[in-house]
Amino acid sequence: MIDGGEALIGFLGLSLATASTGGIFRPGEWYETLAKPWWRPPSWAFGPAWAVLFVCIAVSGWLVWEAPGATPFALGVFGLQLLLNAAWSPIFFGLRRPDWAFAEILLLWLSIAGCIAVFHPIDARAAWLLVPYLAWVSFAATLNLAMWRLNRQT
């Protein structure tokens, strides 16, 4: 049996693994040449925002793991949103496909909303920890869409 501390470390590790795709598929020169909306945050803001969000994501998953009402389905939805999160950077930055990345981020948004819905009856704190993540991905989806529209010829 995995104890609580080991499980938390495991969930932090899963979040770090998910975040690592953003470190592997970095914006780079191609991204710098793209037209960006005036309301885009400065590049330095993304790292700290995601760092906080990934800790919240990990703690949320851990809380549900530890809860008596945890279900394989709830943890599966949690895993799905991690996989979809990990896929966005390779699609947007690696493949240079803002159009595909927008479709993918919509699936990510749905998976986060689904995770919140299935987590809430198990542990409301876990669900609430994902609300800032959903808000940030909502903003990121809007930014993704704007960049796709501004750079359709690229």
WODA-V288845 format. One record per backbone hydrogen bond with DSSP energy under -1.0 kcal/mol. NH is the residue of the N-H (numbers start at 1). CO is the residue of the C=O. If there is no record, write none. Layout:
nh->NH co->CO
nh->NH co->CO
//
This chain:
nh->7 co->3
nh->8 co->4
nh->9 co->5
nh->10 co->6
nh->11 co->7
nh->12 co->8
nh->13 co->9
nh->14 co->10
nh->15 co->11
nh->16 co->12
nh->17 co->13
nh->18 co->14
nh->19 co->15
nh->20 co->16
nh->21 co->18
nh->22 co->19
nh->24 co->20
nh->25 co->21
nh->26 co->24
nh->31 co->27
nh->32 co->28
nh->33 co->29
nh->34 co->31
nh->40 co->37
nh->45 co->42
nh->46 co->43
nh->49 co->45
nh->50 co->46
nh->51 co->47
nh->52 co->48
nh->53 co->49
nh->54 co->50
nh->55 co->51
nh->56 co->52
nh->57 co->53
nh->58 co->54
nh->59 co->55
nh->60 co->56
nh->61 co->57
nh->62 co->58
nh->63 co->59
nh->64 co->60
nh->65 co->61
nh->66 co->62
nh->70 co->67
nh->75 co->71
nh->76 co->72
nh->77 co->73
nh->78 co->74
nh->79 co->75
nh->80 co->76
nh->81 co->77
nh->82 co->78
nh->83 co->79
nh->84 co->80
nh->85 co->81
nh->86 co->82
nh->87 co->83
nh->91 co->87
nh->92 co->88
nh->93 co->89
nh->94 co->89
nh->95 co->90
nh->97 co->91
nh->101 co->97
nh->102 co->98
nh->103 co->99
nh->104 co->100
nh->105 co->101
nh->106 co->102
nh->107 co->103
nh->108 co->104
nh->109 co->105
nh->110 co->106
nh->111 co->107
nh->112 co->108
nh->113 co->109
nh->114 co->110
nh->115 co->111
nh->116 co->112
nh->117 co->113
nh->118 co->114
nh->119 co->115
nh->120 co->116
nh->122 co->119
nh->123 co->119
nh->127 co->123
nh->128 co->124
nh->129 co->125
nh->130 co->127
nh->131 co->128
nh->134 co->130
nh->135 co->131
nh->136 co->132
nh->137 co->133
nh->138 co->134
nh->139 co->135
nh->140 co->136
nh->141 co->137
nh->142 co->138
nh->143 co->139
nh->144 co->140
nh->145 co->141
nh->146 co->142
nh->147 co->143
nh->148 co->144
nh->149 co->145
nh->150 co->146
nh->151 co->147
nh->154 co->151
//
